[in-house]
């Protein structure tokens, strides 16, 4: 299990994570009218895996192959392997 701290300082930002031998690009976009962030997730070749996911705590963002991503607090993202 991997834990990543996320700082929501900008209305649009991205970063790359290497998890269990896979690279992922996370793009966060603040929707000002509704006051929440959406997340776009891409693979290493910048192919979209998921677009426009609203950030919720304790709710899976994406399951890709055997890897699952989820926020466990407002600023902490976790990646874990599934069966």
PyMOL commands that set and color helices and strands:
alter all, ss='L'
color gray80, all
select strands_A, chain A and resi 2-5+12-19+22-31+36-43+48-54+60-64+67-73+76-81
alter strands_A, ss='S'
color yellow, strands_A
deselect
rebuild
show_as cartoon
